[in-house]
Amino acid sequence: MAPGKVSSTTTETSQSSTYNGGYLKTSHGIKHDYEDTTVGGVTDILSKQAGRTEEFGDWRDDFFKKGYTVVKQAIPRERAVQYGERAMDWFQKFDFGFDINDKSTWTEDHLPVTMNAGMIMGYCATHEKWVWEARCEPGVIEPFAQLWGTDELLVSFDALNITLPGRKDIKWTPWPHVDQAPTRRGLACAQGIINLSEAGPLDGGLQLLQGSSELFEQFFKEHPPKPKADDAPGQFDWYGFTLEDVKWFEDHGCKLIKVNAEPGDVIIWDSRTVHYASLPQSETIRTIIYATYTPASLATPEDLKLKGEIFQRFEGTTHWPHCNIFAQGKAMRGDKICPGERSEPLEKPELTDQVLKLAGVKPY
């Protein structure tokens, strides 16, 4: 059987009314709540563009109108497929007994620790050489440079997602959420996915409630944010929703859609948009890199220092590159750091000027 192709039998289960997102513990145990955390990196750059009356004449029109867009072939398809192959090669080098050709090993015990069946935030994964090379692709950076009006950008040290279809050891529960704190106002961040595999109607991919970004502030006026649950992620810019919350958005005209994309496409969406992933219902292994870019000028010296320290430790952060910098720490297997954790990537990135500037280590 060729890597990247398997049979799928997994189906989604219903979400309970109580939110339970399956988020992972961090090895440092830090949690930022909404009442006691300063909103950093405040900007109205994107909000001002959203209020324009004239059209841009490119992908930005869709982004501001619908809250998301797909930038086609940001990476040439052939090269994107090669990144996907490198991702699967990396994925098979853990010493947990995983065999791509033996589905009996497609279980939690044989895989690195993942969140919701696919997101990998530990193991120095976000600093592998191939990940940084993809982040530095000109066609990936260009849309964000257009959006922000500058090419002096920082990038997130965000998760990878390698989701194996057909796993029988997982119970699938949607986890609708936004990656923007309820106390942060306006369109402040556009997050991204670098697609390395097919994401057609039956493939795994991004699902979102179209139109929910426009209702972000109204929702929280009517539903003041509650303190985070024990299983909620520790970062500030995140909020999880219940089924009742989702119904509120649907009653206000929002529709759940699956975003289709091809290898090499970049999906960009408003961080106020309610979203979550869908499991593959096809034979395709979902393979993506989460990557968000924001202006370096929005970061404080303190946040740049912290970002640089996290880079030196080869740790992951969140979707936000420039503020409320939050280290994901080491992967936890139960209450202990996973024995497969690493202190550095298998293949460290080349420390070019571009990498160091995107990482916030070297000033523009």
N, C-alpha and C positions, 0 to 999 in steps of 0.2 A: 504494500500500500504506500502510495507517495505521501510524503509529509504535506500537511495542509489539507488533506482530504480524508474524511471519515464519515461513517454513518451517524445519523442523529435520531435520538428517540426522546430527548428531554423536552418537556413542556413546561410552560409557566404555571405556577400555582397562584391562587388568589392571595392578595395582600390583606392582612388583618387590619382592623381599624386603628390599632395601636402601632405606631411607627417602630420598625425594627430593621434597620438598614444593613445589618451584618458587617458593620464597620470594624476595622481592626484596632486592637490596642496599640498604642505607641510604647516604645521601650522606655521613654522618659516620663510618660504619664501626665503630660501637661494638657490642660484644657482651658480654652479661652471662651468665656461666655459673653453674651451681648451687652449685659448691664455694666460690666466692669472692664471692658476692653476699648481702648481708643481707636476710633476709625482713622486709619492711616491712608496715605496716598490719595487724598481726595482730589478729584479732577472732574471737569465738565467738558473735556475735549470731545468725547463721543456724544454726550447729550446735546451739545450745540449742533453737531452734524445731523442728529436725528430730527431736529427742528427745521432743517432746510426745506424750502419750497421747491427749489430746482433739483433735478435729478443729477446723479453722478454719471450715468451712462455706462456703469459697469456693475460688478457683483455687489457693490455696496448698496445699490438700490434695493436688492432683495434682502440684504442683511437688516437694513433699517426698517423695511416694510414688514418683514415676516419674523424678525428676531433671530434668523439663522440664514446661512447660505452654504453652498458647496462650490469651492474654487476648483475648477476642473484642471487635472494634470499639472498641479503645482510642481510635482516631481514627474518626469517622464515615466510612463507605465513600466517599461522594462527595468529601470533602475529601482522603482518602488518595489517591484516583485523581488529584486535582489535583496533589498533591505528586509523584506519579509522572510526570505530564506535565511538570512543572517540571524534574524530574530529566533527562528525555529532551531537553528544550530545552537545558539546560546541557550535556549530553553532546555535542550536535551543534555546539557553538560552538568546538571545537578546530580549529586550522588544519592538520589532517593529511590532509584530503581525504576524510574519512568522509562517506558519503551514506546516510541511512537507507533510501533506496529503491533503492540499488545494492549488491547483496550482494558484488560484486567488491571493494568497499572495506571489507568487514568483515574486515580483516586487521590484524595487529600494527602494520604500518607506518602505517596510517591511523587508529589509535586511540591514546588516551592509554595510558601504561604501566599495565598491570593485573597483578595476581597471580592465578594460576590462572583466567585468562580473564574475571575480573569485578571483583575487589577493587581499588578506587582509593584510594590512600593519600596521593598527592601532589597538586600543583596547587591547594593551599589548599581542596580539595574539601570537607573536613569542616567548613569554616567558612563555607560559602555561606549566604546569608540563609535560603533555603528549608529547609536542613538544620537550622539552629538553630530555626526556627519549628516544625519537626516535633518536635525534642527537647523543646521547651517546651510541647507539647500536654498539657493537664491529664490526659487519659486515659492518656498514656504514662508520666507521672511517678507517678501515683497507685499503680499496683501496686508499684513499687519503694519508695514511701513506706510502704505497708502492710507490705511484707516487712521493711524495716529499722526500722520503728517511728519514723520521723522524716521530715519533709519538707525538712529541711536537708541537701540532697544535692549531690554533685558529679556531673558527667556525663563520660563518656569522649569524647575527640575522635577517634572511631573511623572506620573506613573506610566508604565507600559500596560497593555492589555493583551493577553494571549488566552483566549477562551476556547477550550476544547468542547466541541459539541458531543451530545450523546452521553454525557456523564450521568451515572445512575446514583451517585453518592451525594448529590446536592438537592436541596429543596429550594426552588427558585421563587423568590418574593420580590416584586418590584420595590424600588426604593426612591420614589419621586423626591427630588430635592432641587435646590438652587445653590450655586456656588458664590453667592453674595449675601453678606449678613443683612438681616432685616433692618438694621439701623443705618445701613449705608444707602444713600439716596442717589437716584438717577442711574443712567447707563454708564457704568464705571469700568467694565471689563468685558472683553470679547475673548472667549476661550476657544481653543482649537484642538482638533484631532488630525494627525497625519495618518491617512488610511494606507495600509500596506496589504490589505486583502480585499476580496470582493465583499460589498455590503449591500446586496440586493434585497428584495422583499423578504426572502426566507433566510437570509444570512444574519448573523449577529450584528448589532449596530446600535446607533444612537436613536432613542425615542424621545420626543419632546412634545409638550403641550403648546402648540402654536398659538400665539397671542397672549400667553401668560406673562411675558415680560412687561407688557403694557399695563397689566393689572397688579404688578408687584406691590406698589405702595398702597393701593386701595385695599388689597388683601390684608396687609399688616395693620392698616388703620382699623379694620373690622375685626381682626384676629391678632391682638398684641402678642408678640413672640413670647413663648414660654421658655423657662430655663432648659438647657440641654438635658436630654435623657442620659443615663449612664452609658449607653452604648453608642452615643453620638460621637462623631469625630471631634478632635480637640481644636481644630483650626477655627478662627473667627469667621471667615467668609464661607459660611455653609449654613443651610437650614433645611430640615427634613419635613415632609408633609405626610398626613394621613390620607386614607381613602376619602374621608369626609372633606378634607381640604381640596383634593383633586376634583371632587364633585362640584365644589364651589366654582372652580375655574371652568369646568365644563358647562355649568349652568350660566356662566358669563360668556359663553361662546367659544371657548377654547376646544381644540380638537387634537387628540393624540395622533401623531404621525411618526412613521419610521423614516429616517433620513437615509436615502440610498446613495451610495458612493462606490467608486472604483479605486483600485490601487493607484496611488499617486495623487488622489484628490485630497484637499484639505477642507474639513468642515469647520466653520466658524459660527459661534452662536453667542448671543447676549447672555451673560452670566445670571441674569434675572429670570431666565426661561426655566420653567420646571421640566426636568428631564431625568432619564435613567436609561440603562441599556436593555436590549433584548437579547435573549440567548439565541445562538444559531439553531435554526430548524432545518438547515441544509447540511451538507457534508464539509463545509468550509470552516477552518479554524480562523476565528476572528483575530487579527493581528494589527495593532495600532500603537501609535505613540501619542500621548497627550502633550500638547505644546502650546503655550500661550506667550505672547510677546506684548510688552508695554514699554513706554518711554523710560529710559534710565533717569531722566530728569525728575521723575515723580518719586524716586526713592530717596529716603533720608540717608545721611551718612551712617546712622545706626543700623538701618535695615541692610545697607550695602555690606557693612562689616559682618553682620550675622549671615547674610547670604554667602559671602566669601568663605566664612568658617564652615558652613554646611557643604560648600563645594569642595573644600579641602578634605572633608570627611567622606566625600562621595555619597552623601545621603540625599534622599528625595525630599521635596517640599510639597506644594499644593499647586492649584491652577494659577495662583497669583504670583507674578514675578517680582513685584516692586514694593509690596507693603505687607504688613502683618505676616512676616516671614515665619513659617512654621515647619520645623524639621520633623519628618516622619519617623526618624530613628531606625532601629533595627527590626527586622521581622520577628514577631513573637509567635512561637508555637506553644499554645497554652499560656502558661505564666512564665515561660523561659524564652530567652532569645534562641531562635532556631539554630540548631547546630550547623546548618548549611550556610549561615550568614558569612559575609566577607568583609574585609577591611578595605578592599579596593576592587575595581572592576576586573573581569577576566582579561579584558583588553582596554587599557586606559586610553582616554582621548588624547589626541595631539593638542598641546596647549598653544594653539595659534592665537594671534591677536583677536581674531573674531570670537573664538571660544571664550577667551578671558574677558572680553567686553560684554558678551551676552550673559556670562556668569556673574557679572558685577564685580569681578576681581580687578579689572583694569579699567580706568576711566576713559571715556571717549574724548 
